Amino acid sequence: MVRRIYVEKKEPYAVRAKELLGELGSYLSIKELTGLRELIRYDIENISDETFEKAKKTVFSEPPVDILYEEDFDRNENDLVFSVEYLPGQFD
């Protein structure tokens, strides 16, 4: 069974999302954007329910600064969503 979670920084800590919004406005001249969210998706499998519950709050997120969504995340009807994935063998 594969479980999917999404982790997003809370507004005061969403530094990377603010940087991306600025970069899209300045480098690509996309001035229409009024906001941007960055979520990290994790697909987890082959662990027990107990380990998964512990890992959500210790390995995958920091509860004081992160919002954790299971399986899907909150969004508005008009939001645009896209995903970026590393190529096999490509690392940050």
TAQUIBEL-V830249 format. One record per helix or strand. SS is the DSSP state (alpha for helix, beta for strand). FROM is the first residue (numbers start at 1). TO is the last residue. Records with the same first field share a line. If there is no record, write none. Layout:
BEGIN
SS: FROM-TO  FROM-TO
END
This chain:
BEGIN
beta: 2-9  39-45  66-70
alpha: 11-13  15-27  49-58
END
